[in-house]
Amino acid sequence: MTATYTKNTESIHAASGELNLAYEKLLQPDIGALVLPATTSKKHLVFAAYSKEIADTLSSRGLPACLYDDGRERRDLIQKSADVILPVLAVVGAPALNITCGIIGAWIYDKFLRRATKEQSTIQVEIMSLNAVDGTVTKHRITGPAGDVRRLLEGGLTGDTPDSARAKHVANGGTANSNFTPSDPKARAVYESAKACQREGTLLLVEQDTRAAEQRFRNALEHLRSAYLLDGRPHQLSREMHVLGQRVQGWFSCPLDYENGEYRNACPVYLSHYVGGFSIGGTGRAICSICGQPMLDCEHVPGESYDRVIARRSSGGLCNICAEEACNHVGGTTYDGVRAFGIMTDIELDHIAYVSLPEDPLCTFCAVPLSKAQIKRQLSPDELAEFIYGKTRLYCTHCHQCEG
């Protein structure tokens, strides 16, 4: 058995009349989704199983949701069945529809598929998408095995638009692997900035501010690349970066820059595959922090600790006790247990080297040029026939060709 999907449209008045609900209650602009009762009477609103759980799940994933309420007493529906009929959900507009689909798809996976050891449950999902402009309701109903229902939901019921893709983004908690935590402190801080940018972009998509949303998501990709480099290039971050890159490419497309007579790729996901970075090089003299003599000549050993060391600062303002520029050590005061280290002076920089492991992992490429030969290899014969160098717009498709 495979899942079946049906869709039909009618007026809001007709739909509310069938359910014995007040249509004006369905059009609450401050509510992302309403969980509707399964049946009603003059005195009661009877809600299906999982109604409260689904409302809480939607709200926790960023889509405000609540149970329908018009003053009648709420009661629970008692139903013994091997099938799972979820409560009907009412949402206003396509963005809320696709977000809801993504969240419910993820909920079905957690509830019925993650630890499944027997035949999949049959599930029925019905979502009413209300159009406040023309006064219509489109009813989407999916019935079938849990896995098939989930796949249809997470595929988006109105096509792969920024809104439907955003539904997948919210369903996954905003990242490809929300349980991952970078080990490096700087990487963690940048990683949190990336997640914040994704959350902001998600909200801007709902508000239909596509330009601002695109900038937030591209900022998130920059931050993810920085976290990836700072944390030693973990596979989890590479995968997460590529998943977000696929979404950004699908939503907004990724045109290549054309500057100074050449096409350049500045995509942080594409650039994450480049290993290495830049390091300055030159000569200088290392002065001992303990005695102030050249370290090649004095008796102190770097890394060893010494007592009765007199505090002073180098010509560059570095404290010889803690190796910091800003500290509470008092010049002329004697301190014990001070570690010896070298203080560089008379530095003469004479080159920049490309190395496999730069001291600062972020000192690396911000863009790479594409040669004419590279471009020609990637164009089909028809595209190549119409290609005009410098005038034809080219696009990066890396994220849909690579999973990290």
Rosetta blueprint (number, residue, H / E / L):
1 M L
2 T L
3 A L
4 T E
5 Y E
6 T E
7 K E
8 N E
9 T E
10 E E
11 S E
12 I H
13 H H
14 A H
15 A H
16 S H
17 G H
18 E H
19 L H
20 N L
21 L L
22 A L
23 Y H
24 E H
25 K H
26 L H
27 L L
28 Q L
29 P L
30 D L
31 I L
32 G L
33 A E
34 L E
35 V E
36 L L
37 P L
38 A L
39 T E
40 T E
41 S L
42 K L
43 K L
44 H E
45 L E
46 V E
47 F E
48 A L
49 A L
50 Y L
51 S H
52 K H
53 E H
54 I H
55 A H
56 D H
57 T H
58 L H
59 S H
60 S H
61 R L
62 G L
63 L L
64 P L
65 A E
66 C E
67 L E
68 Y L
69 D L
70 D L
71 G L
72 R L
73 E E
74 R E
75 R E
76 D E
77 L L
78 I L
79 Q L
80 K L
81 S L
82 A L
83 D L
84 V E
85 I E
86 L L
87 P L
88 V L
89 L E
90 A E
91 V E
92 V E
93 G L
94 A H
95 P H
96 A H
97 L H
98 N H
99 I H
100 T H
101 C H
102 G H
103 I H
104 I H
105 G H
106 A H
107 W H
108 I H
109 Y H
110 D H
111 K H
112 F H
113 L H
114 R L
115 R L
116 A L
117 T L
118 K L
119 E L
120 Q L
121 S L
122 T E
123 I E
124 Q E
125 V E
126 E E
127 I E
128 M E
129 S E
130 L E
131 N E
132 A L
133 V L
134 D L
135 G L
136 T E
137 V E
138 T E
139 K E
140 H E
141 R E
142 I E
143 T E
144 G E
145 P E
146 A H
147 G H
148 D H
149 V H
150 R H
151 R H
152 L H
153 L H
154 E H
155 G L
156 G L
157 L L
158 T L
159 G L
160 D L
161 T L
162 P H
163 D H
164 S H
165 A H
166 R H
167 A H
168 K H
169 H H
170 V H
171 A H
172 N L
173 G L
174 G L
175 T L
176 A L
177 N L
178 S L
179 N L
180 F L
181 T L
182 P L
183 S L
184 D L
185 P H
186 K H
187 A H
188 R H
189 A H
190 V H
191 Y H
192 E H
193 S H
194 A H
195 K H
196 A H
197 C H
198 Q H
199 R H
200 E H
201 G H
202 T H
203 L H
204 L H
205 L H
206 V H
207 E L
208 Q L
209 D L
210 T H
211 R H
212 A H
213 A H
214 E H
215 Q H
216 R H
217 F H
218 R H
219 N H
220 A H
221 L H
222 E H
223 H H
224 L H
225 R H
226 S H
227 A H
228 Y H
229 L H
230 L H
231 D L
232 G L
233 R L
234 P L
235 H H
236 Q H
237 L H
238 S H
239 R H
240 E H
241 M H
242 H H
243 V H
244 L H
245 G H
246 Q H
247 R H
248 V H
249 Q H
250 G H
251 W H
252 F H
253 S L
254 C L
255 P E
256 L L
257 D E
258 Y E
259 E E
260 N L
261 G L
262 E E
263 Y E
264 R E
265 N E
266 A L
267 C L
268 P H
269 V H
270 Y H
271 L H
272 S L
273 H L
274 Y L
275 V L
276 G L
277 G E
278 F E
279 S E
280 I E
281 G E
282 G E
283 T E
284 G E
285 R E
286 A E
287 I E
288 C E
289 S L
290 I L
291 C L
292 G L
293 Q L
294 P E
295 M L
296 L L
297 D L
298 C L
299 E L
300 H L
301 V L
302 P L
303 G L
304 E L
305 S E
306 Y E
307 D L
308 R L
309 V E
310 I E
311 A L
312 R L
313 R E
314 S L
315 S L
316 G L
317 G L
318 L L
319 C E
320 N L
321 I L
322 C L
323 A L
324 E L
325 E L
326 A L
327 C L
328 N L
329 H L
330 V L
331 G L
332 G L
333 T L
334 T E
335 Y E
336 D L
337 G L
338 V E
339 R E
340 A L
341 F L
342 G E
343 I E
344 M E
345 T E
346 D E
347 I E
348 E E
349 L E
350 D E
351 H E
352 I E
353 A E
354 Y E
355 V E
356 S L
357 L L
358 P L
359 E L
360 D L
361 P L
362 L L
363 C L
364 T L
365 F L
366 C L
367 A L
368 V E
369 P E
370 L E
371 S L
372 K H
373 A H
374 Q H
375 I H
376 K H
377 R H
378 Q H
379 L L
380 S L
381 P H
382 D H
383 E H
384 L H
385 A H
386 E H
387 F L
388 I L
389 Y L
390 G L
391 K L
392 T L
393 R L
394 L L
395 Y E
396 C L
397 T L
398 H H
399 C H
400 H H
401 Q L
402 C L
403 E L
404 G L
